[in-house]
């Protein structure tokens, strides 16, 4: 699943590929409800990115697109 995270006061986006979008959503919601100051994201390639929770503007989840090959009836 492709994830885009917008950073406040900048036009920059962070793009990640993750396996479990539901777990990511739960982690983000917990970070906003708690006292966590930095939220660490890990993508499928084990790349880690830390983002200050107060700077997250939006999170966009894009499901994997399935491409069909061949003829369909």
mmCIF file of the N, C-alpha and C atoms, coordinates in Angstrom:
data_MODEL
# 
_entry.id   MODEL 
# 
loop_
_atom_site.group_PDB 
_atom_site.id 
_atom_site.type_symbol 
_atom_site.label_atom_id 
_atom_site.label_alt_id 
_atom_site.label_comp_id 
_atom_site.label_asym_id 
_atom_site.label_entity_id 
_atom_site.label_seq_id 
_atom_site.pdbx_PDB_ins_code 
_atom_site.Cartn_x 
_atom_site.Cartn_y 
_atom_site.Cartn_z 
_atom_site.occupancy 
_atom_site.B_iso_or_equiv 
_atom_site.pdbx_formal_charge 
_atom_site.auth_seq_id 
_atom_site.auth_comp_id 
_atom_site.auth_asym_id 
_atom_site.auth_atom_id 
_atom_site.pdbx_PDB_model_num 
ATOM 1   N N  . UNK A 1 1  ? 0.848   -1.157  0.000   1.00 0.00 ? 1  UNK A N  1 
ATOM 2   C CA . UNK A 1 1  ? 0.000   0.000   0.000   1.00 0.00 ? 1  UNK A CA 1 
ATOM 3   C C  . UNK A 1 1  ? 0.904   1.233   0.000   1.00 0.00 ? 1  UNK A C  1 
ATOM 4   N N  . UNK A 1 2  ? 0.608   2.170   -0.858  1.00 0.00 ? 2  UNK A N  1 
ATOM 5   C CA . UNK A 1 2  ? 1.372   3.414   -0.964  1.00 0.00 ? 2  UNK A CA 1 
ATOM 6   C C  . UNK A 1 2  ? 0.801   4.425   0.034   1.00 0.00 ? 2  UNK A C  1 
ATOM 7   N N  . UNK A 1 3  ? 1.675   5.082   0.788   1.00 0.00 ? 3  UNK A N  1 
ATOM 8   C CA . UNK A 1 3  ? 1.276   6.075   1.779   1.00 0.00 ? 3  UNK A CA 1 
ATOM 9   C C  . UNK A 1 3  ? 1.981   7.383   1.460   1.00 0.00 ? 3  UNK A C  1 
ATOM 10  N N  . UNK A 1 4  ? 1.232   8.471   1.477   1.00 0.00 ? 4  UNK A N  1 
ATOM 11  C CA . UNK A 1 4  ? 1.800   9.803   1.311   1.00 0.00 ? 4  UNK A CA 1 
ATOM 12  C C  . UNK A 1 4  ? 1.500   10.590  2.575   1.00 0.00 ? 4  UNK A C  1 
ATOM 13  N N  . UNK A 1 5  ? 2.536   11.228  3.107   1.00 0.00 ? 5  UNK A N  1 
ATOM 14  C CA . UNK A 1 5  ? 2.388   12.017  4.324   1.00 0.00 ? 5  UNK A CA 1 
ATOM 15  C C  . UNK A 1 5  ? 2.784   13.444  3.996   1.00 0.00 ? 5  UNK A C  1 
ATOM 16  N N  . UNK A 1 6  ? 1.848   14.362  4.168   1.00 0.00 ? 6  UNK A N  1 
ATOM 17  C CA . UNK A 1 6  ? 2.120   15.772  3.922   1.00 0.00 ? 6  UNK A CA 1 
ATOM 18  C C  . UNK A 1 6  ? 2.703   16.412  5.163   1.00 0.00 ? 6  UNK A C  1 
ATOM 19  N N  . UNK A 1 7  ? 3.689   17.274  4.972   1.00 0.00 ? 7  UNK A N  1 
ATOM 20  C CA . UNK A 1 7  ? 4.362   17.953  6.063   1.00 0.00 ? 7  UNK A CA 1 
ATOM 21  C C  . UNK A 1 7  ? 3.907   19.412  6.067   1.00 0.00 ? 7  UNK A C  1 
ATOM 22  N N  . UNK A 1 8  ? 3.461   19.891  7.234   1.00 0.00 ? 8  UNK A N  1 
ATOM 23  C CA . UNK A 1 8  ? 2.946   21.244  7.363   1.00 0.00 ? 8  UNK A CA 1 
ATOM 24  C C  . UNK A 1 8  ? 3.964   22.314  7.024   1.00 0.00 ? 8  UNK A C  1 
ATOM 25  N N  . UNK A 1 9  ? 3.501   23.418  6.439   1.00 0.00 ? 9  UNK A N  1 
ATOM 26  C CA . UNK A 1 9  ? 4.300   24.582  6.067   1.00 0.00 ? 9  UNK A CA 1 
ATOM 27  C C  . UNK A 1 9  ? 5.377   24.288  5.030   1.00 0.00 ? 9  UNK A C  1 
ATOM 28  N N  . UNK A 1 10 ? 5.195   23.236  4.251   1.00 0.00 ? 10 UNK A N  1 
ATOM 29  C CA . UNK A 1 10 ? 6.115   22.911  3.169   1.00 0.00 ? 10 UNK A CA 1 
ATOM 30  C C  . UNK A 1 10 ? 5.354   22.143  2.094   1.00 0.00 ? 10 UNK A C  1 
ATOM 31  N N  . UNK A 1 11 ? 5.865   22.161  0.897   1.00 0.00 ? 11 UNK A N  1 
ATOM 32  C CA . UNK A 1 11 ? 5.199   21.427  -0.184  1.00 0.00 ? 11 UNK A CA 1 
ATOM 33  C C  . UNK A 1 11 ? 5.709   19.999  -0.292  1.00 0.00 ? 11 UNK A C  1 
ATOM 34  N N  . UNK A 1 12 ? 6.558   19.595  0.622   1.00 0.00 ? 12 UNK A N  1 
ATOM 35  C CA . UNK A 1 12 ? 7.169   18.270  0.565   1.00 0.00 ? 12 UNK A CA 1 
ATOM 36  C C  . UNK A 1 12 ? 6.219   17.192  1.070   1.00 0.00 ? 12 UNK A C  1 
ATOM 37  N N  . UNK A 1 13 ? 6.271   16.049  0.413   1.00 0.00 ? 13 UNK A N  1 
ATOM 38  C CA . UNK A 1 13 ? 5.535   14.860  0.835   1.00 0.00 ? 13 UNK A CA 1 
ATOM 39  C C  . UNK A 1 13 ? 6.526   13.728  1.062   1.00 0.00 ? 13 UNK A C  1 
ATOM 40  N N  . UNK A 1 14 ? 6.190   12.851  1.982   1.00 0.00 ? 14 UNK A N  1 
ATOM 41  C CA . UNK A 1 14 ? 6.968   11.639  2.196   1.00 0.00 ? 14 UNK A CA 1 
ATOM 42  C C  . UNK A 1 14 ? 6.151   10.502  1.620   1.00 0.00 ? 14 UNK A C  1 
ATOM 43  N N  . UNK A 1 15 ? 6.760   9.659   0.788   1.00 0.00 ? 15 UNK A N  1 
ATOM 44  C CA . UNK A 1 15 ? 6.071   8.518   0.199   1.00 0.00 ? 15 UNK A CA 1 
ATOM 45  C C  . UNK A 1 15 ? 6.702   7.239   0.702   1.00 0.00 ? 15 UNK A C  1 
ATOM 46  N N  . UNK A 1 16 ? 5.847   6.309   1.134   1.00 0.00 ? 16 UNK A N  1 
ATOM 47  C CA . UNK A 1 16 ? 6.281   5.020   1.654   1.00 0.00 ? 16 UNK A CA 1 
ATOM 48  C C  . UNK A 1 16 ? 5.430   3.912   1.066   1.00 0.00 ? 16 UNK A C  1 
ATOM 49  N N  . UNK A 1 17 ? 5.983   2.722   1.008   1.00 0.00 ? 17 UNK A N  1 
ATOM 50  C CA . UNK A 1 17 ? 5.211   1.519   0.708   1.00 0.00 ? 17 UNK A CA 1 
ATOM 51  C C  . UNK A 1 17 ? 5.170   0.700   1.988   1.00 0.00 ? 17 UNK A C  1 
ATOM 52  N N  . UNK A 1 18 ? 3.967   0.378   2.465   1.00 0.00 ? 18 UNK A N  1 
ATOM 53  C CA . UNK A 1 18 ? 3.813   -0.399  3.691   1.00 0.00 ? 18 UNK A CA 1 
ATOM 54  C C  . UNK A 1 18 ? 2.978   -1.641  3.407   1.00 0.00 ? 18 UNK A C  1 
ATOM 55  N N  . UNK A 1 19 ? 3.155   -2.657  4.255   1.00 0.00 ? 19 UNK A N  1 
ATOM 56  C CA . UNK A 1 19 ? 2.395   -3.895  4.104   1.00 0.00 ? 19 UNK A CA 1 
ATOM 57  C C  . UNK A 1 19 ? 1.008   -3.796  4.720   1.00 0.00 ? 19 UNK A C  1 
ATOM 58  N N  . UNK A 1 20 ? 0.897   -3.161  5.892   1.00 0.00 ? 20 UNK A N  1 
ATOM 59  C CA . UNK A 1 20 ? -0.351  -3.155  6.656   1.00 0.00 ? 20 UNK A CA 1 
ATOM 60  C C  . UNK A 1 20 ? -0.824  -1.726  6.892   1.00 0.00 ? 20 UNK A C  1 
ATOM 61  N N  . UNK A 1 21 ? -1.756  -1.274  6.074   1.00 0.00 ? 21 UNK A N  1 
ATOM 62  C CA . UNK A 1 21 ? -2.285  0.080   6.204   1.00 0.00 ? 21 UNK A CA 1 
ATOM 63  C C  . UNK A 1 21 ? -3.080  0.281   7.474   1.00 0.00 ? 21 UNK A C  1 
ATOM 64  N N  . UNK A 1 22 ? -3.792  -0.750  7.927   1.00 0.00 ? 22 UNK A N  1 
ATOM 65  C CA . UNK A 1 22 ? -4.589  -0.648  9.152   1.00 0.00 ? 22 UNK A CA 1 
ATOM 66  C C  . UNK A 1 22 ? -3.731  -0.416  10.375  1.00 0.00 ? 22 UNK A C  1 
ATOM 67  N N  . UNK A 1 23 ? -2.606  -1.108  10.453  1.00 0.00 ? 23 UNK A N  1 
ATOM 68  C CA . UNK A 1 23 ? -1.687  -0.922  11.578  1.00 0.00 ? 23 UNK A CA 1 
ATOM 69  C C  . UNK A 1 23 ? -1.087  0.482   11.559  1.00 0.00 ? 23 UNK A C  1 
ATOM 70  N N  . UNK A 1 24 ? -0.805  0.988   10.374  1.00 0.00 ? 24 UNK A N  1 
ATOM 71  C CA . UNK A 1 24 ? -0.256  2.334   10.254  1.00 0.00 ? 24 UNK A CA 1 
ATOM 72  C C  . UNK A 1 24 ? -1.264  3.377   10.726  1.00 0.00 ? 24 UNK A C  1 
ATOM 73  N N  . UNK A 1 25 ? -2.517  3.206   10.341  1.00 0.00 ? 25 UNK A N  1 
ATOM 74  C CA . UNK A 1 25 ? -3.563  4.141   10.774  1.00 0.00 ? 25 UNK A CA 1 
ATOM 75  C C  . UNK A 1 25 ? -3.683  4.141   12.296  1.00 0.00 ? 25 UNK A C  1 
ATOM 76  N N  . UNK A 1 26 ? -3.679  2.960   12.912  1.00 0.00 ? 26 UNK A N  1 
ATOM 77  C CA . UNK A 1 26 ? -3.771  2.864   14.368  1.00 0.00 ? 26 UNK A CA 1 
ATOM 78  C C  . UNK A 1 26 ? -2.580  3.541   15.043  1.00 0.00 ? 26 UNK A C  1 
ATOM 79  N N  . UNK A 1 27 ? -1.401  3.385   14.475  1.00 0.00 ? 27 UNK A N  1 
ATOM 80  C CA . UNK A 1 27 ? -0.193  3.995   15.031  1.00 0.00 ? 27 UNK A CA 1 
ATOM 81  C C  . UNK A 1 27 ? -0.251  5.517   14.948  1.00 0.00 ? 27 UNK A C  1 
ATOM 82  N N  . UNK A 1 28 ? -0.747  6.036   13.838  1.00 0.00 ? 28 UNK A N  1 
ATOM 83  C CA . UNK A 1 28 ? -0.865  7.493   13.664  1.00 0.00 ? 28 UNK A CA 1 
ATOM 84  C C  . UNK A 1 28 ? -1.898  8.058   14.626  1.00 0.00 ? 28 UNK A C  1 
ATOM 85  N N  . UNK A 1 29 ? -3.038  7.403   14.749  1.00 0.00 ? 29 UNK A N  1 
ATOM 86  C CA . UNK A 1 29 ? -4.074  7.883   15.663  1.00 0.00 ? 29 UNK A CA 1 
ATOM 87  C C  . UNK A 1 29 ? -3.593  7.871   17.106  1.00 0.00 ? 29 UNK A C  1 
ATOM 88  N N  . UNK A 1 30 ? -2.834  6.845   17.484  1.00 0.00 ? 30 UNK A N  1 
ATOM 89  C CA . UNK A 1 30 ? -2.290  6.776   18.840  1.00 0.00 ? 30 UNK A CA 1 
ATOM 90  C C  . UNK A 1 30 ? -1.289  7.898   19.090  1.00 0.00 ? 30 UNK A C  1 
ATOM 91  N N  . UNK A 1 31 ? -0.506  8.236   18.072  1.00 0.00 ? 31 UNK A N  1 
ATOM 92  C CA . UNK A 1 31 ? 0.489   9.306   18.220  1.00 0.00 ? 31 UNK A CA 1 
ATOM 93  C C  . UNK A 1 31 ? -0.184  10.655  18.445  1.00 0.00 ? 31 UNK A C  1 
ATOM 94  N N  . UNK A 1 32 ? -1.289  10.906  17.751  1.00 0.00 ? 32 UNK A N  1 
ATOM 95  C CA . UNK A 1 32 ? -1.997  12.172  17.924  1.00 0.00 ? 32 UNK A CA 1 
ATOM 96  C C  . UNK A 1 32 ? -2.708  12.239  19.274  1.00 0.00 ? 32 UNK A C  1 
ATOM 97  N N  . UNK A 1 33 ? -3.116  11.102  19.803  1.00 0.00 ? 33 UNK A N  1 
ATOM 98  C CA . UNK A 1 33 ? -3.815  11.075  21.086  1.00 0.00 ? 33 UNK A CA 1 
ATOM 99  C C  . UNK A 1 33 ? -2.885  11.036  22.280  1.00 0.00 ? 33 UNK A C  1 
ATOM 100 N N  . UNK A 1 34 ? -1.630  10.710  22.084  1.00 0.00 ? 34 UNK A N  1 
ATOM 101 C CA . UNK A 1 34 ? -0.687  10.569  23.188  1.00 0.00 ? 34 UNK A CA 1 
ATOM 102 C C  . UNK A 1 34 ? 0.282   11.724  23.288  1.00 0.00 ? 34 UNK A C  1 
ATOM 103 N N  . UNK A 1 35 ? 1.383   11.466  23.970  1.00 0.00 ? 35 UNK A N  1 
ATOM 104 C CA . UNK A 1 35 ? 2.396   12.487  24.179  1.00 0.00 ? 35 UNK A CA 1 
ATOM 105 C C  . UNK A 1 35 ? 3.621   12.275  23.297  1.00 0.00 ? 35 UNK A C  1 
ATOM 106 N N  . UNK A 1 36 ? 3.483   11.446  22.295  1.00 0.00 ? 36 UNK A N  1 
ATOM 107 C CA . UNK A 1 36 ? 4.589   11.151  21.390  1.00 0.00 ? 36 UNK A CA 1 
ATOM 108 C C  . UNK A 1 36 ? 4.899   12.391  20.553  1.00 0.00 ? 36 UNK A C  1 
ATOM 109 N N  . UNK A 1 37 ? 6.188   12.750  20.434  1.00 0.00 ? 37 UNK A N  1 
ATOM 110 C CA . UNK A 1 37 ? 6.557   13.938  19.668  1.00 0.00 ? 37 UNK A CA 1 
ATOM 111 C C  . UNK A 1 37 ? 7.044   13.597  18.273  1.00 0.00 ? 37 UNK A C  1 
ATOM 112 N N  . UNK A 1 38 ? 7.656   12.425  18.097  1.00 0.00 ? 38 UNK A N  1 
ATOM 113 C CA . UNK A 1 38 ? 8.127   11.994  16.784  1.00 0.00 ? 38 UNK A CA 1 
ATOM 114 C C  . UNK A 1 38 ? 7.498   10.653  16.451  1.00 0.00 ? 38 UNK A C  1 
ATOM 115 N N  . UNK A 1 39 ? 6.975   10.549  15.250  1.00 0.00 ? 39 UNK A N  1 
ATOM 116 C CA . UNK A 1 39 ? 6.383   9.302   14.774  1.00 0.00 ? 39 UNK A CA 1 
ATOM 117 C C  . UNK A 1 39 ? 7.326   8.698   13.741  1.00 0.00 ? 39 UNK A C  1 
ATOM 118 N N  . UNK A 1 40 ? 7.740   7.465   13.969  1.00 0.00 ? 40 UNK A N  1 
ATOM 119 C CA . UNK A 1 40 ? 8.668   6.779   13.075  1.00 0.00 ? 40 UNK A CA 1 
ATOM 120 C C  . UNK A 1 40 ? 7.901   5.866   12.157  1.00 0.00 ? 40 UNK A C  1 
ATOM 121 N N  . UNK A 1 41 ? 8.160   5.987   10.861  1.00 0.00 ? 41 UNK A N  1 
ATOM 122 C CA . UNK A 1 41 ? 7.556   5.148   9.843   1.00 0.00 ? 41 UNK A CA 1 
ATOM 123 C C  . UNK A 1 41 ? 8.628   4.220   9.281   1.00 0.00 ? 41 UNK A C  1 
ATOM 124 N N  . UNK A 1 42 ? 8.262   2.975   9.025   1.00 0.00 ? 42 UNK A N  1 
ATOM 125 C CA . UNK A 1 42 ? 9.175   2.013   8.407   1.00 0.00 ? 42 UNK A CA 1 
ATOM 126 C C  . UNK A 1 42 ? 8.486   1.447   7.179   1.00 0.00 ? 42 UNK A C  1 
ATOM 127 N N  . UNK A 1 43 ? 9.145   1.530   6.028   1.00 0.00 ? 43 UNK A N  1 
ATOM 128 C CA . UNK A 1 43 ? 8.533   1.007   4.810   1.00 0.00 ? 43 UNK A CA 1 
ATOM 129 C C  . UNK A 1 43 ? 8.965   -0.433  4.567   1.00 0.00 ? 43 UNK A C  1 
ATOM 130 N N  . UNK A 1 44 ? 8.499   -1.006  3.464   1.00 0.00 ? 44 UNK A N  1 
ATOM 131 C CA . UNK A 1 44 ? 8.776   -2.413  3.166   1.00 0.00 ? 44 UNK A CA 1 
ATOM 132 C C  . UNK A 1 44 ? 10.265  -2.675  2.926   1.00 0.00 ? 44 UNK A C  1 
ATOM 133 N N  . UNK A 1 45 ? 11.034  -1.664  2.608   1.00 0.00 ? 45 UNK A N  1 
ATOM 134 C CA . UNK A 1 45 ? 12.468  -1.821  2.392   1.00 0.00 ? 45 UNK A CA 1 
ATOM 135 C C  . UNK A 1 45 ? 13.283  -1.516  3.643   1.00 0.00 ? 45 UNK A C  1 
ATOM 136 N N  . UNK A 1 46 ? 12.621  -1.456  4.806   1.00 0.00 ? 46 UNK A N  1 
ATOM 137 C CA . UNK A 1 46 ? 13.241  -1.148  6.102   1.00 0.00 ? 46 UNK A CA 1 
ATOM 138 C C  . UNK A 1 46 ? 13.838  0.251   6.180   1.00 0.00 ? 46 UNK A C  1 
ATOM 139 N N  . UNK A 1 47 ? 13.383  1.153   5.344   1.00 0.00 ? 47 UNK A N  1 
ATOM 140 C CA . UNK A 1 47 ? 13.781  2.562   5.439   1.00 0.00 ? 47 UNK A CA 1 
ATOM 141 C C  . UNK A 1 47 ? 12.963  3.181   6.563   1.00 0.00 ? 47 UNK A C  1 
ATOM 142 N N  . UNK A 1 48 ? 13.614  3.919   7.458   1.00 0.00 ? 48 UNK A N  1 
ATOM 143 C CA . UNK A 1 48 ? 12.923  4.545   8.593   1.00 0.00 ? 48 UNK A CA 1 
ATOM 144 C C  . UNK A 1 48 ? 12.941  6.055   8.432   1.00 0.00 ? 48 UNK A C  1 
ATOM 145 N N  . UNK A 1 49 ? 11.780  6.672   8.675   1.00 0.00 ? 49 UNK A N  1 
ATOM 146 C CA . UNK A 1 49 ? 11.646  8.115   8.561   1.00 0.00 ? 49 UNK A CA 1 
ATOM 147 C C  . UNK A 1 49 ? 10.934  8.617   9.806   1.00 0.00 ? 49 UNK A C  1 
ATOM 148 N N  . UNK A 1 50 ? 11.513  9.590   10.471  1.00 0.00 ? 50 UNK A N  1 
ATOM 149 C CA . UNK A 1 50 ? 10.894  10.191  11.651  1.00 0.00 ? 50 UNK A CA 1 
ATOM 150 C C  . UNK A 1 50 ? 10.286  11.534  11.296  1.00 0.00 ? 50 UNK A C  1 
ATOM 151 N N  . UNK A 1 51 ? 9.039   11.739  11.727  1.00 0.00 ? 51 UNK A N  1 
ATOM 152 C CA . UNK A 1 51 ? 8.330   12.984  11.442  1.00 0.00 ? 51 UNK A CA 1 
ATOM 153 C C  . UNK A 1 51 ? 7.760   13.520  12.748  1.00 0.00 ? 51 UNK A C  1 
ATOM 154 N N  . UNK A 1 52 ? 7.996   14.795  13.069  1.00 0.00 ? 52 UNK A N  1 
ATOM 155 C CA . UNK A 1 52 ? 7.356   15.364  14.251  1.00 0.00 ? 52 UNK A CA 1 
ATOM 156 C C  . UNK A 1 52 ? 5.833   15.311  14.095  1.00 0.00 ? 52 UNK A C  1 
ATOM 157 N N  . UNK A 1 53 ? 5.154   14.805  15.096  1.00 0.00 ? 53 UNK A N  1 
ATOM 158 C CA . UNK A 1 53 ? 3.698   14.636  15.025  1.00 0.00 ? 53 UNK A CA 1 
ATOM 159 C C  . UNK A 1 53 ? 3.017   15.974  14.752  1.00 0.00 ? 53 UNK A C  1 
ATOM 160 N N  . UNK A 1 54 ? 3.514   17.046  15.334  1.00 0.00 ? 54 UNK A N  1 
ATOM 161 C CA . UNK A 1 54 ? 2.891   18.360  15.159  1.00 0.00 ? 54 UNK A CA 1 
ATOM 162 C C  . UNK A 1 54 ? 3.014   18.891  13.732  1.00 0.00 ? 54 UNK A C  1 
ATOM 163 N N  . UNK A 1 55 ? 3.885   18.309  12.908  1.00 0.00 ? 55 UNK A N  1 
ATOM 164 C CA . UNK A 1 55 ? 4.100   18.779  11.544  1.00 0.00 ? 55 UNK A CA 1 
ATOM 165 C C  . UNK A 1 55 ? 3.331   17.973  10.495  1.00 0.00 ? 55 UNK A C  1 
ATOM 166 N N  . UNK A 1 56 ? 2.662   16.898  10.907  1.00 0.00 ? 56 UNK A N  1 
ATOM 167 C CA . UNK A 1 56 ? 1.917   16.082  9.943   1.00 0.00 ? 56 UNK A CA 1 
ATOM 168 C C  . UNK A 1 56 ? 0.653   16.830  9.534   1.00 0.00 ? 56 UNK A C  1 
ATOM 169 N N  . UNK A 1 57 ? 0.550   17.120  8.238   1.00 0.00 ? 57 UNK A N  1 
ATOM 170 C CA . UNK A 1 57 ? -0.604  17.851  7.721   1.00 0.00 ? 57 UNK A CA 1 
ATOM 171 C C  . UNK A 1 57 ? -1.711  16.894  7.269   1.00 0.00 ? 57 UNK A C  1 
ATOM 172 N N  . UNK A 1 58 ? -1.316  15.802  6.605   1.00 0.00 ? 58 UNK A N  1 
ATOM 173 C CA . UNK A 1 58 ? -2.296  14.816  6.152   1.00 0.00 ? 58 UNK A CA 1 
ATOM 174 C C  . UNK A 1 58 ? -1.605  13.494  5.880   1.00 0.00 ? 58 UNK A C  1 
ATOM 175 N N  . UNK A 1 59 ? -2.405  12.432  5.842   1.00 0.00 ? 59 UNK A N  1 
ATOM 176 C CA . UNK A 1 59 ? -1.920  11.103  5.498   1.00 0.00 ? 59 UNK A CA 1 
ATOM 177 C C  . UNK A 1 59 ? -2.870  10.543  4.453   1.00 0.00 ? 59 UNK A C  1 
ATOM 178 N N  . UNK A 1 60 ? -2.323  10.132  3.333   1.00 0.00 ? 60 UNK A N  1 
ATOM 179 C CA . UNK A 1 60 ? -3.118  9.579   2.234   1.00 0.00 ? 60 UNK A CA 1 
ATOM 180 C C  . UNK A 1 60 ? -2.703  8.132   1.993   1.00 0.00 ? 60 UNK A C  1 
ATOM 181 N N  . UNK A 1 61 ? -3.675  7.225   2.017   1.00 0.00 ? 61 UNK A N  1 
ATOM 182 C CA . UNK A 1 61 ? -3.421  5.817   1.759   1.00 0.00 ? 61 UNK A CA 1 
ATOM 183 C C  . UNK A 1 61 ? -3.964  5.457   0.393   1.00 0.00 ? 61 UNK A C  1 
ATOM 184 N N  . UNK A 1 62 ? -3.134  4.853   -0.424  1.00 0.00 ? 62 UNK A N  1 
ATOM 185 C CA . UNK A 1 62 ? -3.535  4.457   -1.769  1.00 0.00 ? 62 UNK A CA 1 
ATOM 186 C C  . UNK A 1 62 ? -3.361  2.947   -1.900  1.00 0.00 ? 62 UNK A C  1 
ATOM 187 N N  . UNK A 1 63 ? -4.462  2.220   -2.077  1.00 0.00 ? 63 UNK A N  1 
ATOM 188 C CA . UNK A 1 63 ? -4.327  0.767   -2.204  1.00 0.00 ? 63 UNK A CA 1 
ATOM 189 C C  . UNK A 1 63 ? -3.554  0.400   -3.461  1.00 0.00 ? 63 UNK A C  1 
ATOM 190 N N  . UNK A 1 64 ? -2.956  -0.778  -3.420  1.00 0.00 ? 64 UNK A N  1 
ATOM 191 C CA . UNK A 1 64 ? -2.218  -1.253  -4.584  1.00 0.00 ? 64 UNK A CA 1 
ATOM 192 C C  . UNK A 1 64 ? -3.170  -1.432  -5.749  1.00 0.00 ? 64 UNK A C  1 
ATOM 193 N N  . UNK A 1 65 ? -2.731  -1.029  -6.903  1.00 0.00 ? 65 UNK A N  1 
ATOM 194 C CA . UNK A 1 65 ? -3.563  -1.177  -8.091  1.00 0.00 ? 65 UNK A CA 1 
ATOM 195 C C  . UNK A 1 65 ? -3.300  -2.534  -8.710  1.00 0.00 ? 65 UNK A C  1 
ATOM 196 N N  . UNK A 1 66 ? -4.346  -3.249  -8.933  1.00 0.00 ? 66 UNK A N  1 
ATOM 197 C CA . UNK A 1 66 ? -4.221  -4.561  -9.541  1.00 0.00 ? 66 UNK A CA 1 
ATOM 198 C C  . UNK A 1 66 ? -4.385  -4.407  -11.053 1.00 0.00 ? 66 UNK A C  1 
ATOM 199 N N  . UNK A 1 67 ? -3.425  -4.889  -11.763 1.00 0.00 ? 67 UNK A N  1 
ATOM 200 C CA . UNK A 1 67 ? -3.439  -4.795  -13.217 1.00 0.00 ? 67 UNK A CA 1 
ATOM 201 C C  . UNK A 1 67 ? -3.829  -6.148  -13.777 1.00 0.00 ? 67 UNK A C  1 
ATOM 202 N N  . UNK A 1 68 ? -4.902  -6.166  -14.559 1.00 0.00 ? 68 UNK A N  1 
ATOM 203 C CA . UNK A 1 68 ? -5.302  -7.421  -15.173 1.00 0.00 ? 68 UNK A CA 1 
ATOM 204 C C  . UNK A 1 68 ? -4.634  -7.553  -16.541 1.00 0.00 ? 68 UNK A C  1 
ATOM 205 N N  . UNK A 1 69 ? -4.193  -8.727  -16.827 1.00 0.00 ? 69 UNK A N  1 
ATOM 206 C CA . UNK A 1 69 ? -3.515  -9.003  -18.086 1.00 0.00 ? 69 UNK A CA 1 
ATOM 207 C C  . UNK A 1 69 ? -4.352  -10.002 -18.856 1.00 0.00 ? 69 UNK A C  1 
ATOM 208 N N  . UNK A 1 70 ? -4.571  -9.735  -20.110 1.00 0.00 ? 70 UNK A N  1 
ATOM 209 C CA . UNK A 1 70 ? -5.349  -10.662 -20.931 1.00 0.00 ? 70 UNK A CA 1 
ATOM 210 C C  . UNK A 1 70 ? -6.742  -10.136 -21.192 1.00 0.00 ? 70 UNK A C  1 
ATOM 211 N N  . UNK A 1 71 ? -7.582  -11.013 -21.651 1.00 0.00 ? 71 UNK A N  1 
ATOM 212 C CA . UNK A 1 71 ? -8.944  -10.660 -22.016 1.00 0.00 ? 71 UNK A CA 1 
ATOM 213 C C  . UNK A 1 71 ? -9.890  -10.990 -20.876 1.00 0.00 ? 71 UNK A C  1 
ATOM 214 N N  . UNK A 1 72 ? -10.903 -10.162 -20.706 1.00 0.00 ? 72 UNK A N  1 
ATOM 215 C CA . UNK A 1 72 ? -11.939 -10.433 -19.705 1.00 0.00 ? 72 UNK A CA 1 
ATOM 216 C C  . UNK A 1 72 ? -13.279 -10.564 -20.421 1.00 0.00 ? 72 UNK A C  1 
ATOM 217 N N  . UNK A 1 73 ? -14.145 -11.321 -19.824 1.00 0.00 ? 73 UNK A N  1 
ATOM 218 C CA . UNK A 1 73 ? -15.461 -11.519 -20.424 1.00 0.00 ? 73 UNK A CA 1 
ATOM 219 C C  . UNK A 1 73 ? -16.478 -10.633 -19.814 1.00 0.00 ? 73 UNK A C  1 
# 
